[in-house]
Amino acid sequence: MDQVSSSLETYKQEGYYLSPYSVIPTDVIDRAVAGMDAIRAGEYDTGIPPLSSPWNPGDDPKAFCKIEMPQIASTGIYELVSHPALGRFVADVTGANMVQVWWVQLLYKPSIAPNTDQASSVGWHQDRQYWKTWEEGSDLFTAWVALSDVTGESGPMRFVRQSHQWGFLDQGDFYGQDHSAQQQEIKVPSGANWEESPAILAPGEVSIHHCLTYHASGPNYSNRPRRSLAIHMRSEKAFPREGIKEGLTGYLDRTS
């Protein structure tokens, strides 16, 4: 079995796939990191700010930072998001004939000391909970690009293996901090197992996960921030609900 066939089989079976090599060139990563730092400082080389976000320049620098649509504010981030190698890789892994970026999130998780009461985890959730502007059954997935070393200490994403096969449960919360309590509340189908797998990645490596795959991440206890971009994509088998392009689907026709 060749690498493309193997990656597609793994993605279909497990609900996620981790690249075994760096998909994004080092110089592109460096420019995206510079763009991330500039945006966090309120500097936009395109002259356009990102969209309204949970974290904005001037907010607590020690808090988990999520900024919506950073590529419209930074040429470095736009270069990464639109890189041809990323599109080819995602299409191979998912088996899509076409992939299109429809939303992007900058994710910056500062390092914290153990036993610190700082909300920096991402709770268990299925992305589909937040993507209801898409038709039911739409083929949606996320390419999560590491911009720094993501180790076991830095709060890596953890995927629940094969949870995309459970269907849409609509249970969980991105901002939930008590993972154990959340897990107890999620109604795992009879006969299914809750088996977690961490996404350990080097800069430029990518994880891809299905919109129904449960995932979460814990605090960053390393000595440096965990940096990434969550690039949300669709295949040719995904359509806006009732054909209306608004909210998360409102940028489908944007070319820059």
C-alpha positions, 0 to 999 in steps of 0.5 A, a space after each residue: 500500500 502506498 503512502 497516500 492510500 495508507 493515510 486515507 485508510 488511517 483517516 477513514 478508520 481512526 477519524 484523524 491522521 498525523 503527518 509523518 513529515 513537515 508539510 510546510 517549509 521552514 521559511 513559511 513557518 517562520 513568516 507565519 510565526 512572525 505574523 502571529 506575534 504581530 497580530 497579538 501585538 495589534 499590528 496588521 501588515 495588510 491594514 485589515 484586523 482579524 475578525 472579532 475574537 475571544 482574545 484581542 490585543 491588550 488582553 491577558 497575555 497568559 490566557 489561551 489566545 484564539 483569534 478568528 481569521 488571522 490570515 486577513 491581517 497577516 501576509 505571512 499567515 495567508 501564505 501558509 494557509 494558501 500553500 499548495 503543499 497543504 492543499 495537496 496533503 489534505 486532499 490526499 489524506 481525506 480523499 477529496 477531489 477539491 478542498 477549500 479553506 472556509 475558516 481559520 483560527 490562530 491558537 496560542 497557548 502560553 506556558 503555565 506552571 503546574 497547579 496554576 489556576 489558569 484556564 488554558 485547556 480546550 474541552 472535549 468537543 466535536 467541531 460539528 457542534 459549532 458548524 451548524 451553518 453547514 448542511 447535515 452530512 457535509 464533508 468537513 475537516 480541520 488541518 491543524 498546523 503546528 508552528 512550534 514543537 508540540 510535545 506531551 508537556 505542551 498541551 497537545 491535542 488528544 483525539 478519541 480514536 474512531 469517535 467520528 463513527 459515533 455520529 453527531 452527539 452534540 455533547 461537550 464544550 470547547 471551553 470546558 476545563 474539567 476533562 474528566 467531568 466532560 467525559 462522564 457526560 458524553 454518552 459513548 455509544 454501546 460497544 464503543 471505547 474511549 481511547 485517547 491518542 495525543 498529536 505530537 508534532 514538529 513545526 510544519 507537521 499537520 494533523 487532520 481530523 474529521 468534524 465528528 472526531 472528539 478532541 481536546 487539549 490540556 494545559 501547556 506545562 512546557 517552557 515555551 508557548 504552543 503555537 498553531 493554526 486551525 485551518 477548517 476546510 471542506 470537500 466538494 461534498 459540503 454545502 451551506 445550509 439551504 444554500 445561504 452563505 452567512 456566518 461561518 460560510 460567509 467567506 466561501 467566495 472570498 479570494 484573498 
